């Protein structure tokens, strides 16, 4: 399909005028609408004002962009004019100056040091770790049980993140890590809203809970770093790679830099895949035809055995199931950038300091690019369709120089876990009500997803 043209605003506007958009309230701008329903507010903006919308959140100017060409301009063409938007500041309290939050030459150096850890051959070596973790989880599942599949996916992907980062050293602290990460996630939305008004140093109840959670994580991670530096054998996990990494000047990472990168990988490395898989189980439970086709492929390719990394190329439809789930429920549901200098976008002139926001959630549901955009249709992902889909009509892992460094890791993990679990259990939903969405750091099911586990019979099972 051809790329749609940027929608024209309702009235003719001179080039140097700001884009149209909701006026909001004095001082607070559109804060009430955003707090009430972020995604619904963005959808309404796109309907009322077109592809480029301007509004204020307190004193922060925001330009919302909903067009592939304009998104490409920000993330690639003019990327040097943009840094991470102000909402990322609320992540610095836990992630420090890691890859997700750092800027400029420091970010480029850290990216160079971390990149080898995500080389295709290295991440292929983690496949057996991923499958083994899924098998341990399945060993605790019983036919007819009711479980929250989101909690289950969070636990198994946290184990995988910990084992690939630290090998087995964090096993005894997994519960502490999981609980602390939950506090961090629960506090994120409030910290985003209040970061412009209330300093992180203020002893509010939320700030105190957040601070204690980060201290718990720091004790664990700094302890592992100290032990590993003192060990004769550095190991072969991601932490070992980061410890051994050297820049052109021969310098490695300080303990603080290691801590920040480990925290970033630990949080992002399990949160995004857990949400992707949670929404995948939700979708499969509603589309039995898709589940049947998935099982047919898994049976034909695997024949009842565990998946191996070499199977990934042959699991064509399984990959499409994950790809379509990422479209409908992208874990990274929005990206923000702040302009360093005045810039032009879609015929408008915007001032330095404008925060540009781009939403995968809105773009991935756009009927201009996707037939039946609300339907779960993995078969839509043909080579022909992908070739005519505009760049940035689909960008679950971001794009440009700051595309997610762990994208290949995350996709491999999701496919392998799906291929391990689906032949063993069918998951049926406890409720017909769609799970409420929680657009936090990632797009979570706000109340989890309750399912009933149904063990599948294998051909060797007795009648």
PEKAVEN-V762243 format. One record per residue. RES is the residue in three letters. PHI is phi in whole degrees, -180 to 180 (999 if undefined). PSI is psi in whole degrees, -180 to 180 (none if undefined). NEAR is the number of other ideal C-beta (glycine too) atoms within 8 Angstrom. Layout:
res-><RES & RES>
phi-><PHI & PHI>
psi-><PSI & PSI>
near-><NEAR & NEAR>
//
This chain:
res-><UNK & UNK & UNK & UNK & UNK & UNK & UNK & UNK & UNK & UNK & UNK & UNK & UNK & UNK & UNK & UNK & UNK & UNK & UNK & UNK & UNK & UNK & UNK & UNK & UNK & UNK & UNK & UNK & UNK & UNK & UNK & UNK & UNK & UNK & UNK & UNK & UNK & UNK & UNK & UNK & UNK & UNK & UNK & UNK & UNK & UNK & UNK & UNK & UNK & UNK & UNK & UNK & UNK & UNK & UNK & UNK & UNK & UNK & UNK & UNK & UNK & UNK & UNK & UNK & UNK & UNK & UNK & UNK & UNK & UNK & UNK & UNK & UNK & UNK & UNK & UNK & UNK & UNK & UNK & UNK & UNK & UNK & UNK & UNK & UNK & UNK & UNK & UNK & UNK & UNK & UNK & UNK & UNK & UNK & UNK & UNK & UNK & UNK & UNK & UNK & UNK & UNK & UNK & UNK & UNK & UNK & UNK & UNK & UNK & UNK & UNK & UNK & UNK & UNK & UNK & UNK & UNK & UNK & UNK & UNK & UNK & UNK & UNK & UNK & UNK & UNK & UNK & UNK & UNK & UNK & UNK & UNK & UNK & UNK & UNK & UNK & UNK & UNK & UNK & UNK & UNK & UNK & UNK & UNK & UNK & UNK & UNK & UNK & UNK & UNK & UNK & UNK & UNK & UNK & UNK & UNK & UNK & UNK & UNK & UNK & UNK & UNK & UNK & UNK & UNK & UNK & UNK & UNK & UNK & UNK & UNK & UNK & UNK & UNK & UNK & UNK & UNK & UNK & UNK & UNK & UNK & UNK & UNK & UNK & UNK & UNK & UNK & UNK & UNK & UNK & UNK & UNK & UNK & UNK & UNK & UNK & UNK & UNK & UNK & UNK & UNK & UNK & UNK & UNK & UNK & UNK & UNK & UNK & UNK & UNK & UNK & UNK & UNK & UNK & UNK & UNK & UNK & UNK & UNK & UNK & UNK & UNK & UNK & UNK & UNK & UNK & UNK & UNK & UNK & UNK & UNK & UNK & UNK & UNK & UNK & UNK & UNK & UNK & UNK & UNK & UNK & UNK & UNK & UNK & UNK & UNK & UNK & UNK & UNK & UNK & UNK & UNK & UNK & UNK & UNK & UNK & UNK & UNK & UNK & UNK & UNK & UNK & UNK & UNK & UNK & UNK & UNK & UNK & UNK & UNK & UNK & UNK & UNK & UNK & UNK & UNK & UNK & UNK & UNK & UNK & UNK & UNK & UNK & UNK & UNK & UNK & UNK & UNK & UNK & UNK & UNK & UNK & UNK & UNK & UNK & UNK & UNK & UNK & UNK & UNK & UNK & UNK & UNK & UNK & UNK & UNK & UNK & UNK & UNK & UNK & UNK & UNK & UNK & UNK & UNK & UNK & UNK & UNK & UNK & UNK & UNK & UNK & UNK & UNK & UNK & UNK & UNK & UNK & UNK & UNK & UNK & UNK & UNK & UNK & UNK & UNK & UNK & UNK & UNK & UNK & UNK & UNK & UNK & UNK & UNK & UNK & UNK & UNK & UNK & UNK & UNK & UNK & UNK & UNK & UNK & UNK & UNK & UNK & UNK & UNK & UNK & UNK & UNK & UNK & UNK & UNK & UNK & UNK & UNK & UNK & UNK & UNK & UNK & UNK & UNK & UNK & UNK & UNK & UNK & UNK & UNK & UNK & UNK & UNK & UNK & UNK & UNK & UNK & UNK & UNK & UNK & UNK & UNK & UNK & UNK & UNK & UNK & UNK & UNK & UNK & UNK & UNK & UNK & UNK & UNK & UNK & UNK & UNK & UNK & UNK & UNK & UNK & UNK & UNK & UNK & UNK & UNK & UNK & UNK & UNK & UNK & UNK & UNK & UNK & UNK & UNK & UNK & UNK & UNK & UNK & UNK & UNK & UNK & UNK & UNK & UNK & UNK & UNK & UNK & UNK & UNK & UNK & UNK & UNK & UNK & UNK & UNK & UNK & UNK & UNK & UNK & UNK & UNK & UNK & UNK & UNK & UNK & UNK & UNK & UNK & UNK & UNK & UNK>
phi-><999 & -70 & -67 & -71 & -75 & -62 & -64 & -77 & -64 & -65 & -128 & -64 & -131 & -65 & -57 & -87 & -76 & -73 & -63 & -73 & 170 & -67 & -77 & 74 & -104 & -57 & 70 & -89 & 62 & -97 & -52 & -60 & -65 & -67 & -67 & -72 & -166 & -54 & -67 & -63 & -63 & -65 & -61 & -65 & -59 & -63 & -68 & -84 & -125 & 100 & -88 & -131 & -129 & -123 & -156 & -124 & -114 & 54 & -96 & -95 & -76 & -127 & -114 & -91 & -119 & -134 & -150 & -57 & -66 & -69 & -64 & -62 & -60 & -75 & -84 & -128 & -58 & -116 & -61 & -66 & -87 & -129 & -119 & -61 & -72 & -64 & -65 & -69 & -60 & -69 & -85 & -63 & -61 & -111 & -91 & 62 & -109 & -81 & -60 & -74 & -114 & -76 & -137 & 61 & -65 & -61 & -61 & -61 & -64 & -65 & -65 & -62 & -71 & -85 & -53 & -59 & -67 & -116 & -63 & -52 & -67 & -70 & -69 & -61 & -69 & -91 & -59 & -66 & -63 & -65 & -66 & -63 & -64 & -64 & -64 & -64 & -64 & -63 & -64 & -97 & -84 & -125 & -59 & 88 & -69 & -105 & -139 & -92 & -66 & -66 & -62 & -63 & -70 & -63 & -67 & -72 & -74 & -66 & -61 & -64 & -60 & -66 & -72 & -77 & -80 & -120 & 63 & -105 & -67 & -95 & -54 & -70 & -107 & -59 & -66 & -60 & -62 & -62 & -65 & -66 & -65 & -62 & -62 & -58 & -67 & -63 & -87 & -63 & -60 & -64 & -70 & -63 & -66 & -97 & -60 & -82 & -117 & -115 & -61 & -62 & -76 & -69 & -83 & -74 & -54 & -65 & -62 & -67 & -63 & -61 & -63 & -65 & -64 & -65 & -63 & -61 & -65 & -62 & -58 & -68 & -71 & -63 & -63 & -65 & -62 & -62 & -63 & -71 & -62 & -83 & -78 & -71 & -106 & -73 & 89 & -132 & -96 & -65 & -63 & -61 & -64 & -66 & -64 & -86 & -64 & -133 & -81 & -60 & -88 & 83 & -89 & -100 & -88 & -74 & -59 & -66 & -65 & -61 & -59 & -65 & -71 & -63 & -63 & -63 & -68 & -67 & -71 & -70 & -72 & -117 & -64 & -68 & -68 & -60 & -69 & -57 & -71 & -59 & -69 & -63 & -64 & -61 & -69 & -62 & -66 & -98 & -127 & -61 & -68 & -67 & -62 & -63 & -68 & -61 & -64 & -62 & -67 & -62 & -68 & -67 & -85 & -99 & 59 & 94 & -91 & -70 & -72 & -119 & -62 & -69 & -81 & -57 & -66 & -88 & -87 & -65 & -70 & -60 & -62 & -68 & -61 & -66 & -62 & -74 & -63 & -65 & -72 & -72 & -132 & -67 & -56 & -88 & -92 & -161 & -129 & -125 & -137 & -115 & -78 & -82 & -135 & -55 & -151 & -110 & -152 & 60 & 91 & -111 & -110 & -117 & -82 & -55 & 92 & -68 & -94 & -95 & -117 & -127 & -116 & -61 & -57 & -71 & -65 & -73 & -108 & -79 & -67 & -69 & -119 & -130 & -66 & 44 & -63 & -87 & -89 & -88 & -131 & -58 & -67 & -66 & -85 & -85 & -62 & -63 & -63 & -65 & -68 & -99 & -75 & -60 & -59 & 75 & -80 & -142 & -151 & -64 & -112 & 80 & -176 & 79 & -57 & -103 & -59 & -56 & -68 & -102 & -59 & -65 & -59 & -64 & -67 & -63 & -61 & -62 & -66 & -66 & -68 & -61 & -70 & -82 & -86 & -58 & -69 & -98 & -141 & -102 & -112 & -105 & -79 & -79 & -136 & -83 & -76 & -59 & -63 & -61 & -90 & -124 & -79 & -99 & -56 & -125 & -90 & -101 & -76 & -59 & -112 & 75 & -135 & -81 & -135 & -105 & -88 & -125 & -71 & -83 & -84 & -90 & -57 & -87 & -68 & -70 & -71>
psi-><142 & 152 & 131 & 149 & 152 & 131 & 140 & 141 & 169 & -33 & 155 & 134 & 135 & 153 & -36 & -2 & 157 & 157 & 161 & 165 & 172 & 141 & -34 & -166 & 158 & 142 & -57 & -12 & -131 & 19 & -46 & -42 & -42 & -43 & -33 & -43 & 90 & -55 & -42 & -37 & -44 & -41 & -42 & -40 & -45 & -40 & -41 & -32 & -8 & -155 & -16 & 117 & 142 & 133 & 177 & 139 & 105 & -125 & 11 & 118 & 131 & 133 & 113 & 128 & 130 & 55 & 134 & -41 & -41 & -37 & -42 & -37 & -41 & -45 & -22 & -63 & -48 & 29 & -28 & -18 & 2 & 143 & 176 & 144 & 171 & -28 & -22 & -19 & -31 & -16 & -18 & -28 & -28 & -38 & -10 & -135 & 48 & -173 & -33 & -28 & -18 & 166 & 167 & -146 & -35 & -45 & -44 & -41 & -46 & -36 & -42 & -39 & -36 & -27 & -44 & -26 & -16 & 21 & 147 & -45 & -36 & -47 & -26 & -30 & -12 & -3 & -44 & -34 & -42 & -47 & -41 & -39 & -41 & -40 & -40 & -39 & -46 & -27 & -20 & -8 & 142 & 145 & 131 & -6 & 153 & 128 & 160 & 107 & -26 & -44 & -40 & -43 & -35 & -42 & -45 & -37 & -28 & -42 & -43 & -45 & -43 & -42 & -35 & -28 & -47 & 7 & -124 & 4 & -24 & 1 & -44 & -17 & 8 & -39 & -44 & -44 & -47 & -44 & -42 & -40 & -35 & -43 & -44 & -46 & -42 & -32 & -11 & -48 & -44 & -37 & -34 & -48 & -38 & -6 & -27 & -14 & -41 & 119 & 148 & -24 & -15 & 138 & 55 & 158 & -43 & -44 & -39 & -42 & -43 & -46 & -42 & -39 & -43 & -38 & -39 & -46 & -41 & -43 & -43 & -50 & -45 & -35 & -43 & -41 & -44 & -45 & -40 & -38 & -33 & -14 & 148 & -36 & 115 & -18 & -173 & 26 & -174 & -36 & -41 & -40 & -43 & -38 & -36 & -15 & 138 & 139 & -179 & -27 & 6 & 2 & 139 & -166 & 144 & 169 & -39 & -42 & -41 & -44 & -45 & -42 & -40 & -43 & -41 & -47 & -36 & -45 & -53 & -31 & -18 & -30 & -47 & -46 & -37 & -43 & -41 & -47 & -37 & -47 & -30 & -45 & -38 & -44 & -43 & -35 & -22 & -13 & 80 & -27 & -38 & -43 & -40 & -42 & -37 & -47 & -37 & -42 & -44 & -39 & -41 & -39 & -42 & -30 & 32 & -7 & 172 & 146 & 148 & 164 & -30 & -14 & -16 & -39 & -29 & -16 & 64 & -51 & -35 & -43 & -39 & -34 & -46 & -41 & -42 & -35 & -40 & -27 & -50 & -37 & 72 & 122 & -45 & 98 & -9 & 152 & 139 & 145 & 149 & 131 & 133 & -30 & 166 & 148 & 162 & 142 & 119 & 30 & 1 & 155 & 120 & 147 & 158 & 146 & -10 & 134 & 119 & 127 & 132 & 132 & 117 & -37 & -48 & -44 & -40 & -13 & 14 & 120 & -14 & -22 & -19 & 119 & 141 & 63 & -22 & -9 & 148 & 100 & 82 & -29 & -11 & -21 & 63 & 164 & -40 & -44 & -45 & -35 & -30 & -4 & 127 & 144 & 135 & 11 & -16 & 114 & 65 & -23 & 22 & -154 & 169 & -165 & -26 & 25 & 149 & 124 & -24 & 20 & -47 & -39 & -49 & -42 & -41 & -44 & -46 & -44 & -43 & -40 & -41 & -43 & -24 & -40 & -43 & -41 & -15 & -32 & 143 & 138 & 119 & 147 & 142 & -22 & 146 & -10 & 129 & 138 & 131 & 143 & 144 & 95 & 83 & -139 & -39 & 174 & 99 & 156 & 117 & -38 & 21 & -175 & 104 & 130 & 159 & 133 & 131 & 111 & 133 & 146 & 135 & 162 & -25 & -7 & 144 & 154 & none>
near-><6 & 4 & 8 & 7 & 4 & 11 & 7 & 5 & 11 & 6 & 5 & 4 & 10 & 5 & 8 & 5 & 8 & 8 & 15 & 11 & 11 & 10 & 4 & 10 & 8 & 3 & 5 & 9 & 12 & 13 & 12 & 8 & 10 & 11 & 7 & 7 & 7 & 8 & 12 & 8 & 12 & 13 & 9 & 8 & 13 & 13 & 6 & 6 & 13 & 12 & 11 & 17 & 15 & 13 & 13 & 10 & 10 & 10 & 5 & 10 & 10 & 12 & 14 & 16 & 14 & 14 & 12 & 12 & 10 & 14 & 14 & 12 & 10 & 15 & 14 & 10 & 6 & 9 & 11 & 4 & 8 & 11 & 8 & 9 & 11 & 10 & 9 & 11 & 8 & 10 & 11 & 10 & 10 & 12 & 13 & 10 & 9 & 12 & 11 & 10 & 14 & 11 & 7 & 7 & 5 & 9 & 10 & 8 & 9 & 14 & 10 & 8 & 13 & 13 & 9 & 9 & 10 & 11 & 8 & 6 & 6 & 11 & 11 & 9 & 7 & 13 & 12 & 7 & 10 & 13 & 13 & 8 & 12 & 13 & 10 & 10 & 11 & 11 & 6 & 6 & 10 & 7 & 6 & 6 & 8 & 7 & 10 & 9 & 14 & 13 & 9 & 10 & 15 & 12 & 10 & 14 & 16 & 14 & 11 & 16 & 12 & 13 & 14 & 10 & 13 & 10 & 7 & 6 & 8 & 13 & 8 & 4 & 8 & 11 & 6 & 9 & 14 & 11 & 10 & 12 & 14 & 8 & 12 & 14 & 11 & 6 & 12 & 12 & 8 & 8 & 14 & 9 & 10 & 9 & 12 & 9 & 5 & 8 & 4 & 8 & 5 & 7 & 5 & 7 & 5 & 10 & 13 & 9 & 10 & 14 & 9 & 9 & 15 & 12 & 8 & 11 & 14 & 9 & 8 & 12 & 12 & 10 & 8 & 12 & 14 & 9 & 9 & 13 & 8 & 5 & 8 & 2 & 4 & 7 & 9 & 4 & 11 & 9 & 14 & 11 & 11 & 14 & 13 & 8 & 12 & 7 & 10 & 3 & 4 & 5 & 5 & 9 & 11 & 6 & 10 & 7 & 10 & 13 & 13 & 13 & 14 & 13 & 14 & 13 & 12 & 14 & 13 & 11 & 16 & 13 & 15 & 12 & 16 & 14 & 16 & 15 & 13 & 13 & 13 & 13 & 13 & 14 & 14 & 13 & 11 & 7 & 9 & 5 & 6 & 12 & 12 & 8 & 10 & 14 & 10 & 8 & 12 & 13 & 10 & 7 & 9 & 12 & 6 & 7 & 5 & 7 & 13 & 6 & 8 & 5 & 11 & 11 & 5 & 6 & 14 & 7 & 11 & 13 & 11 & 11 & 14 & 14 & 10 & 14 & 13 & 11 & 10 & 12 & 11 & 12 & 13 & 13 & 11 & 10 & 10 & 13 & 13 & 13 & 15 & 7 & 6 & 7 & 11 & 7 & 13 & 10 & 6 & 14 & 10 & 14 & 8 & 8 & 7 & 12 & 15 & 16 & 12 & 15 & 13 & 13 & 13 & 12 & 16 & 14 & 10 & 11 & 7 & 5 & 13 & 11 & 5 & 6 & 10 & 5 & 5 & 10 & 7 & 12 & 7 & 9 & 9 & 7 & 5 & 6 & 9 & 8 & 6 & 7 & 10 & 8 & 7 & 12 & 13 & 9 & 10 & 10 & 9 & 10 & 11 & 8 & 5 & 6 & 9 & 9 & 9 & 10 & 9 & 9 & 11 & 14 & 10 & 15 & 13 & 13 & 14 & 15 & 16 & 14 & 14 & 14 & 10 & 12 & 11 & 8 & 11 & 6 & 12 & 8 & 11 & 7 & 5 & 3 & 4 & 3 & 10 & 7 & 9 & 9 & 9 & 9 & 7 & 10 & 14 & 10 & 14 & 7 & 5 & 9 & 12 & 10 & 14 & 9 & 13 & 10 & 9 & 8 & 5 & 6 & 5 & 3 & 6 & 2 & 2>
//
